[in-house]
């Protein structure tokens, strides 16, 4: 399943006020990605691009990790996230590049391109990786996290809807045609929520309900909740699974 970009834009724009409070896994994923970047990179980047900045959690931490960056370009498909980025008060030349990263023109060749929890929404990763390769300097680094095939498996099982996630091995194969893969790792964790309604609320408040079905009735909601409890109940509630994958690659 590939979600229309306008739907992605709409749902994440609707979560601007709640994302920071509820995006617990996304923040954890961003922290791990940043650790991998700082542990791997040899020369601090002068030109940096972040794809899918959202409210700016990774943006702020990248700026702190690389305070001497000359140009820091920040992209998101949601235009209004520019307000979040500029409100961070980051020093240096911060530029916001609004729009669909698969379609917009990139203004530079970068030393580092990074992204957390975004690439699984894209439609053509093969073509996209070639685009990024063309906008990296020799020896430049691509560092990103995205979600894998076990992600939100409870939702997929019950609704039959889900993104076209790929495995770690498949993603590595995609990269190795263009990049030298320096690091690839994954983790799967289940979060417990009090009930299925709280799961749905969590997805809505983090923008992930771009996967939601249309035309929910009370009867559909009741059946969804009943099946969710039957299949994924624990002593403390019901589970929701996140499958994070991390890649560090560079231009040979």
Number of C-alpha atoms within 10 A of each C-alpha: 11 14 15 12 15 12 13 19 18 14 20 24 19 16 20 18 12 15 21 17 10 17 17 12 15 21 16 11 23 22 16 15 24 21 11 18 22 14 9 15 15 8 9 15 21 15 21 26 29 23 22 26 26 28 24 21 18 23 25 15 14 19 17 12 15 15 15 14 19 14 17 25 21 25 26 22 22 23 15 14 23 20 12 15 22 14 11 13 10 15 13 13 12 19 15 20 22 17 17 18 19 16 9 11 11 17 9 15 18 25 23 24 24 24 23 29 23 16 18 18 20 17 16 12 16 13 11 16 18 14 16 19 21 15 19 22 17 14 14 23 29 27 24 26 26 23 27 24 17 18 21 19 19 18 19 14 13 14 14 10 15 19 18 14 19 15 14 19 10 11 17 18 13 14 20 13 12 17 22 17 20 13 14 17 12 15 13 13 14 13 12 18 18 14 18 23 15 13 18 16 14 20 19 21 21 24 23 17 18 20 21 16 10 6 7 11 9 9 9 11 12 14 13 18 17 13 14 21 16 11 13 15 17 13 7 10 14 22 24 17 16 20 20 25 23 23 23 23 22 24 18 12
